[in-house]
Amino acid sequence: MKIFKWIIIATLSCGFVAGVLTYYPKLVIMSGYSAKIACSCTFIGGLDKETIYAKELNFSPANLVKFEIDTAQQTVTASVFGLQKKTAVYREGLGCALLTELKPKDAYRTNLKLHKTPDDSLLNWFDNRKKPTSSALSTAINKAFTEVDLRSPTKNTRAVVVLHKGKLIGEQYAPEVNQNTPLLGWSMTKSLTSTLIGLLVDRHKLDIESVTEIPEWQNDERSSITWKHLLQMNSGLRWKEDYADLSDAVTMLFNSDAIGQYALSVPAESTPGTLWNYSSGTSNILSSQMRRFFKTKDDYLRFPYDSLFNRIGMYSMLIETDATGAFVGSSYAWATARDWAKIGQLYLQNGVWQGEQIVSENWISFVQEPAAGSEQLYGGHFWINSGGHFPNVPLDAYSMNGFHSQRIMIIPSKDLVIVRLGVTYKRGDFDFNEWYGQVIEAVDKDY
């Protein structure tokens, strides 16, 4: 019997050691993710600690993490059972940055006021552009919030905004947020990054067909990568976008001080333009390399606000920077649902806002151009429906998509913009094809 006892103990011990060796390296990612999200939700989104645990971190393995908020230092520190602590720090105007080697005092800060004094006509743009919500549309919108089991919600929709012919015809919010609450767009930020690149193209600062001339790439095969390759996600760079593993994406976002610099360091694995591979690293290469086109860091930081957000009244918009002050162009943009709707409306209007051409029609067309190898799913940092991925949605539709099922669907043939924001943990728990069809049917019927 003693032999069996020792065999069992040895087996359990080996299992424990194997578990530690397997999962311990991942703890830093779990802590990093939680510290960053809790910091941004606290200091940007205005959510309390209980709501963050219940709504943002209530999925495995994030629900193993505990975090503490230091309001005086504006930091959040998270860990798993006290192990692998990670800290994120909030900086006014720049948002939260996750720290790896840097200390909170060393994170980049600025005294710039990036948003100008709001223009009332832009700030209150929706006030004179409202139409009553029909019964059918109200029913369709409400389905985005309806849960099968309230004790175990899966959709977790926070906001829906519907615009038709430039009018606000439908809007609804979850109890914990309202029309003034900034919400994280996750990878919808990629489409903003594309738009900013488009503005540089419109100003003749760069040509997307030209090679990037990134200094670190000049002595190897990466020297042939163009801006277009990066925008269409077929650069040939090695990249693994897997949030359940120690992939390039999670290491970059949750264990790096200089996010764009990390992305720059990955090698090539295929010929540019031949293999489509979705990559948050690509977006951060673009957003960090934009710095090259400005004389000063201040000019770089002002650019999105002066050239885009302030011009269409997106006064709540914030693109967070990493600890070095580079925009995290893949993932970290915050805005109210109404302001997210404005960027969709800008694209629907072919880049025109109140009679002014903000983004060129050429760029609006480019982002809808199918990327080689994407099977007509992806364009220039926008998702496209030309391949009929959503059968209930017209083929001319295209969208901004983000983690946890953030969506801005732009449908030119219906003169329609549909915004949905939330925290849907599992892909498939929100049936977008069905829901879009219901919204479109209601709009066709009543408007």
ZAMARGU-4260 file (C-alpha; in steps of 0.2 Angstrom, whole numbers, plus 5000, padded with zeros to 4 digits):
<rodrens>
0) 5000/5000/5000 | 5014/5012/5004 | 5021/5009/4986 | 5004/5014/4979 | 5004/5029/4991
5) 5021/5035/4985 | 5016/5032/4967 | 5001/5043/4969 | 5011/5057/4978 | 5024/5056/4964
10) 5011/5057/4950 | 5002/5072/4958 | 5019/5081/4961 | 5024/5078/4943 | 5007/5085/4938
15) 5009/5100/4949 | 5026/5104/4942 | 5020/5101/4924 | 5006/5113/4927 | 5017/5126/4935
20) 5029/5125/4920 | 5015/5126/4908 | 5005/5140/4915 | 5017/5151/4925 | 5024/5160/4909
25) 5006/5164/4905 | 5002/5172/4921 | 5012/5188/4916 | 5000/5190/4901 | 4985/5187/4912
30) 4991/5200/4925 | 4995/5212/4911 | 4979/5210/4902 | 4969/5213/4918 | 4980/5228/4924
35) 4978/5237/4907 | 4959/5234/4906 | 4956/5239/4924 | 4966/5254/4922 | 4958/5260/4906
40) 4940/5256/4912 | 4944/5265/4929 | 4952/5281/4923 | 4944/5282/4905 | 4928/5273/4906
45) 4923/5278/4923 | 4918/5260/4929 | 4919/5255/4947 | 4929/5240/4953 | 4914/5228/4955
50) 4908/5232/4937 | 4925/5229/4930 | 4926/5212/4939 | 4908/5207/4934 | 4908/5214/4916
55) 4926/5215/4910 | 4935/5201/4918 | 4922/5188/4921 | 4929/5175/4910 | 4942/5161/4911
60) 4957/5164/4915 | 4955/5183/4918 | 4943/5179/4933 | 4958/5172/4942 | 4966/5189/4943
65) 4965/5202/4957 | 4969/5220/4955 | 4972/5235/4966 | 4968/5253/4961 | 4980/5267/4967
70) 4969/5283/4964 | 4983/5295/4970 | 4996/5288/4958 | 4983/5283/4945 | 4990/5265/4943
75) 4982/5248/4943 | 4992/5233/4949 | 4986/5215/4945 | 4992/5198/4949 | 4987/5179/4949
80) 4988/5173/4967 | 5001/5186/4970 | 5012/5180/4956 | 5018/5189/4941 | 5012/5207/4946
85) 5010/5219/4932 | 5006/5238/4933 | 4997/5250/4921 | 4998/5269/4924 | 4986/5282/4918
90) 4992/5298/4910 | 4981/5313/4906 | 4978/5314/4887 | 4987/5298/4883 | 4977/5285/4893
95) 4984/5270/4901 | 5000/5261/4897 | 5006/5244/4903 | 5023/5244/4911 | 5036/5230/4908
100) 5053/5237/4912 | 5049/5255/4915 | 5042/5263/4931 | 5027/5273/4932 | 5037/5289/4933
105) 5046/5285/4917 | 5031/5282/4906 | 5029/5295/4893 | 5018/5310/4897 | 5012/5326/4889
110) 5004/5343/4894 | 4996/5344/4877 | 4977/5348/4876 | 4973/5336/4862 | 4955/5341/4860
115) 4950/5359/4856 | 4936/5368/4864 | 4920/5359/4857 | 4911/5367/4843 | 4893/5366/4849
120) 4886/5361/4831 | 4898/5346/4831 | 4896/5342/4849 | 4877/5342/4848 | 4877/5335/4831
125) 4864/5322/4835 | 4852/5334/4843 | 4845/5341/4827 | 4847/5324/4818 | 4834/5313/4827
130) 4819/5303/4821 | 4808/5293/4832 | 4812/5275/4834 | 4799/5264/4826 | 4791/5249/4836
135) 4799/5236/4824 | 4817/5245/4825 | 4815/5246/4844 | 4811/5227/4845 | 4826/5223/4834
140) 4838/5234/4844 | 4832/5226/4860 | 4836/5209/4854 | 4855/5214/4855 | 4852/5216/4874
145) 4841/5201/4876 | 4850/5186/4886 | 4844/5168/4886 | 4849/5166/4904 | 4851/5182/4915
150) 4861/5173/4928 | 4874/5169/4914 | 4873/5182/4901 | 4883/5179/4885 | 4880/5194/4874
155) 4884/5208/4886 | 4879/5222/4874 | 4882/5239/4881 | 4877/5251/4867 | 4868/5251/4850
160) 4867/5266/4839 | 4858/5266/4822 | 4859/5280/4809 | 4849/5281/4793 | 4851/5294/4780
165) 4862/5304/4793 | 4848/5304/4806 | 4849/5295/4823 | 4834/5283/4823 | 4839/5271/4837
170) 4849/5270/4852 | 4850/5259/4868 | 4862/5257/4882 | 4865/5244/4896 | 4862/5250/4914
175) 4880/5253/4918 | 4884/5265/4904 | 4875/5279/4894 | 4878/5290/4879 | 4892/5299/4888
180) 4902/5284/4893 | 4918/5281/4883 | 4919/5263/4877 | 4934/5253/4871 | 4934/5249/4852
185) 4948/5236/4853 | 4952/5232/4834 | 4941/5245/4827 | 4956/5255/4831 | 4964/5247/4816
190) 4952/5256/4805 | 4956/5273/4813 | 4974/5269/4810 | 4970/5266/4792 | 4961/5282/4791
195) 4975/5292/4798 | 4987/5284/4785 | 4974/5289/4772 | 4975/5307/4778 | 4994/5307/4776
200) 4992/5300/4758 | 4979/5314/4755 | 4993/5326/4760 | 5005/5318/4749 | 5016/5313/4764
205) 5017/5295/4758 | 5013/5283/4744 | 5005/5267/4749 | 5013/5258/4734 | 5030/5263/4739
210) 5041/5253/4751 | 5041/5258/4769 | 5060/5262/4771 | 5059/5257/4789 | 5078/5257/4794
215) 5077/5241/4804 | 5072/5232/4788 | 5084/5238/4775 | 5096/5224/4776 | 5084/5209/4774
220) 5069/5203/4764 | 5058/5215/4774 | 5065/5229/4764 | 5052/5226/4750 | 5037/5227/4761
225) 5026/5242/4755 | 5013/5252/4765 | 4999/5244/4755 | 5006/5227/4761 | 5004/5232/4779
230) 4987/5240/4777 | 4980/5224/4768 | 4988/5212/4781 | 4999/5203/4768 | 5016/5209/4772
235) 5024/5192/4774 | 5029/5195/4792 | 5029/5181/4804 | 5014/5183/4816 | 5003/5173/4827
240) 4987/5182/4833 | 4981/5170/4846 | 4975/5177/4863 | 4974/5160/4871 | 4993/5156/4870
245) 5009/5165/4872 | 5008/5172/4855 | 5016/5187/4846 | 5000/5197/4849 | 4998/5195/4868
250) 5017/5197/4871 | 5017/5213/4861 | 5001/5220/4870 | 5004/5214/4888 | 5022/5212/4890
255) 5031/5226/4880 | 5034/5244/4884 | 5037/5249/4866 | 5023/5240/4857 | 5027/5246/4839
260) 5045/5242/4841 | 5041/5224/4846 | 5031/5222/4831 | 5045/5229/4820 | 5057/5215/4826
265) 5048/5200/4819 | 5056/5192/4804 | 5048/5189/4787 | 5041/5171/4783 | 5034/5173/4765
270) 5034/5185/4750 | 5025/5201/4753 | 5008/5201/4744 | 5005/5183/4744 | 4999/5177/4761
275) 4985/5186/4771 | 4988/5185/4789 | 4978/5195/4802 | 4991/5205/4813 | 4989/5217/4826
280) 5008/5220/4825 | 5005/5226/4807 | 4994/5240/4814 | 5006/5245/4827 | 5020/5246/4814
285) 5009/5258/4805 | 5004/5269/4820 | 5022/5270/4827 | 5030/5273/4810 | 5018/5288/4807
290) 5030/5297/4819 | 5042/5299/4805 | 5031/5311/4795 | 5031/5324/4809 | 5044/5336/4815
295) 5040/5334/4833 | 5032/5321/4845 | 5019/5334/4849 | 5014/5336/4831 | 5012/5317/4830
300) 5001/5316/4845 | 4991/5331/4839 | 4988/5324/4822 | 4973/5312/4824 | 4964/5325/4834
305) 4968/5340/4824 | 4965/5331/4807 | 4951/5320/4811 | 4942/5319/4828 | 4940/5337/4832
310) 4934/5341/4814 | 4919/5329/4815 | 4915/5332/4834 | 4922/5316/4840 | 4927/5325/4856
315) 4927/5309/4867 | 4939/5300/4856 | 4956/5294/4864 | 4969/5283/4856 | 4980/5277/4870
320) 4999/5277/4868 | 5011/5264/4875 | 5024/5268/4888 | 5035/5277/4876 | 5021/5288/4869
325) 5017/5279/4853 | 4999/5276/4848 | 4993/5258/4850 | 4985/5258/4833 | 4979/5240/4834
330) 4968/5240/4849 | 4966/5255/4861 | 4954/5268/4855 | 4940/5274/4867 | 4924/5284/4862
335) 4906/5286/4866 | 4894/5275/4855 | 4888/5291/4847 | 4906/5296/4843 | 4910/5279/4836
340) 4894/5281/4825 | 4901/5297/4818 | 4917/5289/4810 | 4905/5276/4802 | 4894/5291/4795
345) 4910/5299/4789 | 4914/5284/4778 | 4896/5282/4773 | 4896/5300/4767 | 4912/5297/4756
350) 4923/5306/4768 | 4913/5322/4768 | 4907/5331/4784 | 4896/5346/4784 | 4902/5350/4766
355) 4920/5348/4770 | 4930/5333/4762 | 4939/5326/4777 | 4945/5310/4770 | 4947/5308/4751
360) 4935/5297/4741 | 4950/5288/4734 | 4954/5282/4752 | 4936/5277/4755 | 4937/5266/4740
365) 4954/5259/4744 | 4949/5252/4761 | 4935/5242/4753 | 4947/5234/4740 | 4949/5216/4744
370) 4966/5211/4750 | 4975/5197/4741 | 4973/5181/4750 | 4959/5187/4761 | 4945/5178/4752
375) 4935/5194/4750 | 4934/5196/4769 | 4947/5211/4772 | 4952/5227/4764 | 4963/5241/4770
380) 4961/5238/4789 | 4942/5237/4786 | 4932/5221/4785 | 4921/5219/4769 | 4906/5209/4764
385) 4909/5208/4745 | 4911/5189/4747 | 4894/5187/4756 | 4900/5183/4773 | 4884/5190/4780
390) 4870/5184/4769 | 4857/5195/4777 | 4868/5211/4773 | 4871/5219/4756 | 4887/5215/4747
395) 4893/5233/4747 | 4893/5233/4767 | 4910/5235/4776 | 4914/5237/4794 | 4925/5241/4808
400) 4927/5225/4820 | 4934/5223/4837 | 4938/5210/4850 | 4923/5205/4861 | 4911/5209/4846
405) 4913/5227/4843 | 4906/5232/4827 | 4902/5247/4816 | 4893/5241/4800 | 4892/5253/4786
410) 4880/5249/4772 | 4880/5262/4758 | 4865/5254/4748 | 4854/5256/4763 | 4861/5273/4769
415) 4864/5265/4786 | 4876/5264/4800 | 4874/5251/4814 | 4885/5252/4829 | 4886/5238/4842
420) 4897/5238/4857 | 4899/5226/4871 | 4909/5212/4880 | 4904/5196/4871 | 4917/5184/4878
425) 4915/5170/4865 | 4914/5172/4846 | 4897/5166/4840 | 4887/5171/4856 | 4881/5186/4846
430) 4873/5181/4829 | 4877/5197/4819 | 4870/5190/4803 | 4853/5187/4811 | 4853/5203/4820
435) 4859/5214/4806 | 4845/5206/4795 | 4832/5211/4809 | 4838/5229/4810 | 4839/5231/4791
440) 4821/5224/4789 | 4814/5236/4802 | 4823/5251/4793 | 4816/5245/4776 | 4799/5244/4783
445) 4797/5260/4793 | 4810/5273/4786
</rodrens>
